[in-house]
Structures are given as C-alpha cells and as structure tokens.
Amino acid sequence: MVQRKTAKSRFSRAIPQIEQWCRVNRHRPVAEQQQALSRELKGHNAYCGITGNSRALSRFRFEVQRRWQKWLNRRSHATRLDWPTFNRLLKRYPPARACGA
C-alpha cells in the first residue's frame, strides 16, 4: 500500500502560524484559546486526514500542544505551567483528535 503524508511545506507553514496565533492571543481565557485551537486542528485534520497519515496528524497535534504550552507559560512570571500541570489542563480542555485517519 502506498503511504501518503502531509507535505513538508504545508506542515512547516502551519506550525509558525499556530505559534503566532498563540503569541498574540495568550491573554484570552484558556477555554476560548482551546476552542480556537480545536477548530484549527479539526480543519487541519479534515484537510490532511487521509489513510496512512495518522503519524503526521499526531505530530502536528503534539507541535500545537507544545506551542500552546509555551505561550501559556509566558502569561505570568509568578506561576510556571510545567508539563504535569499542562497535561491536567489538557484533560479539562482536550484538543481535537484526528477523525478517520
């Protein structure tokens, strides 16, 4: 079976756009940020969600989580958002999952 995956150019274009969005919108409430990022992930998954592309989709999801954690962490110098705390936050506000890939 021929395996297909997301084009490198599309992936490398999408990640900086997500990071820029997180940087600009980090002051918004976390629930609002999660809704917007979930919409972005659903759109990416709908466009790139083909058979055999689940690894690239999960990598994109991980990279979005990394960027979101980074910019949430920079909201305050008083408290740090380490990975265990961020994982608890993800359980409360789960990002979109790939569907049909």
Backbone torsions as a table, in degrees:
resi	resn	phi	psi	omega
1	MET	NA	135.1	178.7
2	VAL	-78.5	126.7	179.3
3	GLN	-92.0	137.2	177.2
4	ARG	-120.3	151.4	177.8
5	LYS	-148.3	169.1	-178.8
6	THR	-61.5	137.7	177.8
7	ALA	-63.4	141.7	-178.9
8	LYS	-59.7	-38.7	-178.2
9	SER	-64.8	-39.9	178.5
10	ARG	-66.1	-42.8	-179.7
11	PHE	-64.4	-47.1	-176.6
12	SER	-72.8	-15.7	174.0
13	ARG	-84.7	-35.4	-174.5
14	ALA	-74.1	-38.9	-176.5
15	ILE	-63.3	-48.4	177.0
16	PRO	-63.2	-31.0	176.5
17	GLN	-66.2	-41.2	176.8
18	ILE	-63.9	-44.1	-179.7
19	GLU	-62.1	-42.8	178.1
20	GLN	-61.8	-42.7	178.9
21	TRP	-62.0	-44.6	-179.9
22	CYS	-62.2	-39.6	-179.4
23	ARG	-64.8	-45.1	-176.9
24	VAL	-71.3	-34.7	-173.1
25	ASN	-104.6	16.6	-176.2
26	ARG	-67.4	-17.1	179.8
27	HIS	-81.2	-12.9	-179.0
28	ARG	-72.5	160.5	177.0
29	PRO	-60.0	148.5	-175.8
30	VAL	-60.7	-40.1	-179.9
31	ALA	-62.9	-39.1	178.4
32	GLU	-67.2	-41.0	176.5
33	GLN	-61.7	-43.3	-178.9
34	GLN	-62.5	-40.6	179.7
35	GLN	-63.2	-43.7	-179.2
36	ALA	-67.1	-42.1	179.1
37	LEU	-67.6	-34.9	176.7
38	SER	-64.5	-39.4	176.1
39	ARG	-62.3	-41.8	178.3
40	GLU	-62.5	-44.5	-179.9
41	LEU	-65.8	-40.8	178.7
42	LYS	-62.6	-41.3	178.5
43	GLY	-64.9	-42.9	178.0
44	HIS	-64.3	-42.8	179.3
45	ASN	-65.2	-37.6	179.3
46	ALA	-67.5	-37.2	-177.9
47	TYR	-77.4	-43.0	-174.0
48	CYS	-101.5	1.5	-174.9
49	GLY	-79.1	79.9	177.2
50	ILE	-115.7	162.5	-179.3
51	THR	-59.8	130.8	178.5
52	GLY	90.0	3.8	-177.2
53	ASN	-108.7	13.3	-174.6
54	SER	-64.6	-31.6	179.4
55	ARG	-65.8	-43.1	178.3
56	ALA	-67.3	-36.3	178.3
57	LEU	-67.1	-41.0	178.7
58	SER	-69.5	-33.0	176.1
59	ARG	-65.7	-42.5	178.0
60	PHE	-61.2	-43.9	178.9
61	ARG	-60.8	-42.4	178.7
62	PHE	-63.7	-43.1	179.9
63	GLU	-64.6	-37.3	176.3
64	VAL	-64.3	-42.4	178.2
65	GLN	-62.9	-42.0	178.2
66	ARG	-59.7	-46.0	-179.1
67	ARG	-66.4	-40.6	179.8
68	TRP	-64.3	-43.6	179.4
69	GLN	-61.7	-42.0	-179.5
70	LYS	-59.1	-47.2	-174.9
71	TRP	-80.1	-27.2	171.5
72	LEU	-67.6	-35.4	179.5
73	ASN	-65.8	-27.5	-177.6
74	ARG	-88.3	3.5	179.5
75	ARG	-70.0	-29.0	-176.5
76	SER	-147.1	139.3	175.0
77	HIS	-85.9	-15.8	-177.6
78	ALA	-73.5	-40.2	-179.0
79	THR	-121.9	142.0	178.5
80	ARG	-107.0	141.7	179.2
81	LEU	-102.5	89.4	-180.0
82	ASP	-78.3	174.4	-174.3
83	TRP	-65.2	-39.8	176.5
84	PRO	-60.8	-40.6	177.8
85	THR	-66.8	-41.1	179.4
86	PHE	-64.7	-38.1	177.5
87	ASN	-64.1	-35.9	174.4
88	ARG	-65.8	-38.0	176.5
89	LEU	-63.6	-39.0	178.8
90	LEU	-65.8	-31.3	176.4
91	LYS	-67.5	-34.0	179.2
92	ARG	-77.6	-39.4	-179.8
93	TYR	-123.1	77.1	-176.5
94	PRO	-70.3	134.9	174.0
95	PRO	-73.8	169.1	-178.1
96	ALA	-64.6	148.6	176.1
97	ARG	-106.1	158.2	175.5
98	ALA	-69.0	138.8	178.5
99	CYS	-121.0	122.7	175.1
100	GLY	82.1	11.3	179.6
101	ALA	-99.0	NA	NA
